[in-house]
Amino acid sequence: MILQMTIIRSAVFGFTALSLSLSLSACAMIGKKDDTGPVAVSSENKGFLGMFKGSQPAANTTEAGIGVNAYLWRASLDTISFMPLTSADPWGGVIISDWYANPEKPDERFKTTVYILDSRLRADALNVTVNKQVMQNGGWIDSAVSAQTEIDVENAILTRARQLRLSNVNK
């Protein structure tokens, strides 16, 4: 029984470490001139696994990519950076925060999930879900979140993504 628990813990730790390293490597995509879609893989590409560098397909290559827009990815991480992260999957385009309580209102907390649905920088390529809980009788109870809250978070991410894109174009 103890051996099984040790193996399970090792597997979970390994998966978490792999996910974190892949998430960090996705940040290398920011700053590239063309992040509109998959990029050809060739021996000349120097990015992580050859997937991020170069905007022109090389002859006799296969298509590969992470499937999400790099500006939306970076902007999402920037926008919810005040919240602790539970999970960040750059290939699936999902960022999940852990519960965050504002120190000024410790009786309520929020959890955010960001879905990046496309490799293009578009408003419909983003979906944000915000969950809220309030403290009642010593326990956390789910509470309704205004739809406007989710729209405001989406707009903040889109604004930051546009800023990142413009700063990259002007270079």
C-alpha positions as CSV (number, residue, x, y, z in Angstrom):
1,M,0.0,0.0,0.0
2,I,2.8,2.4,0.9
3,L,4.7,1.5,-2.3
4,Q,1.6,2.2,-4.4
5,M,1.1,5.6,-2.8
6,T,4.8,6.4,-3.4
7,I,4.4,5.5,-7.1
8,I,1.2,7.6,-7.4
9,R,2.9,10.6,-5.8
10,S,5.9,10.2,-8.0
11,A,3.7,10.1,-11.1
12,V,1.7,13.1,-10.1
13,F,4.9,15.1,-9.3
14,G,6.4,14.1,-12.7
15,F,3.3,15.1,-14.5
16,T,3.1,18.4,-12.7
17,A,6.8,19.1,-13.4
18,L,6.3,18.3,-17.1
19,S,3.2,20.5,-17.3
20,L,5.1,23.4,-15.7
21,S,8.1,23.1,-18.0
22,L,5.9,22.9,-21.1
23,S,3.9,26.0,-19.9
24,L,7.1,28.0,-19.4
25,S,8.4,26.9,-22.8
26,A,5.2,28.2,-24.4
27,C,6.2,31.7,-23.2
28,A,9.0,31.6,-25.7
29,M,6.4,32.1,-28.5
30,I,5.8,35.7,-27.4
31,G,7.7,38.1,-29.6
32,K,7.5,36.2,-32.8
33,K,6.3,38.1,-35.9
34,D,3.7,35.6,-37.0
35,D,1.6,33.7,-34.4
36,T,-1.4,33.1,-36.5
37,G,-1.2,29.3,-36.8
38,P,0.9,26.2,-37.0
39,V,4.5,26.6,-38.1
40,A,6.4,24.1,-40.2
41,V,9.0,22.0,-38.5
42,S,12.4,21.8,-40.1
43,S,16.0,21.2,-39.0
44,E,16.6,24.9,-39.2
45,N,14.0,25.7,-36.5
46,K,15.6,26.3,-33.1
47,G,12.5,26.6,-30.9
48,F,11.3,24.1,-28.4
49,L,10.9,20.8,-30.4
50,G,11.2,23.0,-33.5
51,M,7.6,24.2,-33.3
52,F,7.9,27.9,-32.7
53,K,10.6,29.4,-34.9
54,G,10.1,30.5,-38.4
55,S,7.1,31.7,-40.3
56,Q,7.7,30.2,-43.7
57,P,7.0,26.5,-44.2
58,A,10.1,24.6,-45.2
59,A,10.0,22.2,-48.1
60,N,9.1,18.6,-47.2
61,T,8.0,19.3,-43.6
62,T,5.1,18.4,-41.5
63,E,2.9,21.0,-39.7
64,A,3.1,21.2,-35.9
65,G,2.1,23.8,-33.3
66,I,0.5,24.4,-29.9
67,G,-2.9,25.4,-31.3
68,V,-3.5,28.6,-29.3
69,N,-2.6,32.2,-29.9
70,A,0.6,33.2,-28.1
71,Y,-0.7,36.8,-27.4
72,L,-3.9,35.5,-25.8
73,W,-1.9,33.0,-23.8
74,R,0.6,35.6,-22.5
75,A,-2.2,38.1,-21.9
76,S,-4.3,35.6,-20.0
77,L,-1.3,34.8,-17.7
78,D,-0.6,38.5,-17.2
79,T,-4.2,39.4,-16.4
80,I,-4.8,36.7,-13.8
81,S,-1.2,36.8,-12.4
82,F,-2.4,38.0,-9.0
83,M,-4.2,34.6,-8.6
84,P,-2.3,31.4,-7.8
85,L,-2.2,29.0,-10.7
86,T,-3.5,25.4,-10.4
87,S,-2.9,24.4,-14.0
88,A,-1.7,25.9,-17.3
89,D,-1.9,23.8,-20.5
90,P,-0.5,25.7,-23.5
91,W,-1.3,22.9,-25.9
92,G,-4.9,22.6,-24.8
93,G,-5.2,26.3,-24.1
94,V,-6.6,26.0,-20.6
95,I,-5.4,28.1,-17.6
96,I,-7.0,27.3,-14.2
97,S,-6.4,29.5,-11.2
98,D,-6.6,28.4,-7.6
99,W,-9.0,30.1,-5.2
100,Y,-8.1,33.8,-4.5
101,A,-9.5,35.9,-1.7
102,N,-9.0,39.6,-1.7
103,P,-7.4,40.6,1.6
104,E,-9.9,43.4,1.9
105,K,-12.8,40.9,1.6
106,P,-11.6,37.7,3.1
107,D,-15.2,36.3,3.3
108,E,-15.4,35.8,-0.5
109,R,-13.0,34.1,-3.0
110,F,-12.8,33.6,-6.7
111,K,-11.5,30.9,-9.1
112,T,-11.0,31.6,-12.8
113,T,-10.7,29.3,-15.8
114,V,-9.5,30.7,-19.1
115,Y,-10.1,28.8,-22.3
116,I,-8.2,29.8,-25.5
117,L,-10.0,28.2,-28.3
118,D,-8.1,29.3,-31.4
119,S,-4.6,30.1,-32.8
120,R,-5.9,33.5,-34.1
121,L,-6.1,36.7,-32.1
122,R,-9.9,37.0,-32.1
123,A,-12.4,37.9,-29.4
124,D,-14.3,34.6,-30.0
125,A,-11.1,32.7,-29.4
126,L,-11.4,33.3,-25.7
127,N,-13.8,32.1,-23.0
128,V,-13.5,32.9,-19.3
129,T,-15.4,31.3,-16.4
130,V,-15.3,32.8,-13.0
131,N,-16.5,31.0,-9.9
132,K,-17.3,32.7,-6.6
133,Q,-17.7,31.4,-3.1
134,V,-18.7,33.2,0.1
135,M,-18.0,32.2,3.7
136,Q,-21.2,31.3,5.6
137,N,-21.3,29.5,8.9
138,G,-17.7,28.6,8.7
139,G,-17.9,27.0,5.3
140,W,-17.6,28.1,1.7
141,I,-20.8,28.3,-0.3
142,D,-21.0,28.7,-4.1
143,S,-22.4,32.1,-5.1
144,A,-23.6,33.6,-8.4
145,V,-21.1,35.7,-10.4
146,S,-22.4,38.4,-12.7
147,A,-22.0,37.6,-16.4
148,Q,-20.5,41.1,-16.7
149,T,-17.6,39.9,-14.5
150,E,-16.6,37.3,-17.0
151,I,-17.0,39.8,-19.8
152,D,-14.7,42.3,-18.0
153,V,-12.0,39.7,-17.5
154,E,-12.2,38.7,-21.2
155,N,-12.0,42.3,-22.2
156,A,-9.0,42.8,-20.0
157,I,-7.2,39.8,-21.6
158,L,-8.1,41.0,-25.1
159,T,-6.8,44.5,-24.4
160,R,-3.5,43.1,-23.0
161,A,-3.2,40.8,-26.0
162,R,-3.7,43.7,-28.4
163,Q,-1.0,45.6,-26.5
164,L,1.4,42.7,-26.8
165,R,0.7,42.3,-30.5
166,L,1.2,46.1,-31.2
167,S,4.4,46.2,-29.2
168,N,5.7,43.3,-31.3
169,V,4.6,44.9,-34.6
170,N,6.3,48.2,-33.8
171,K,9.7,46.5,-33.3
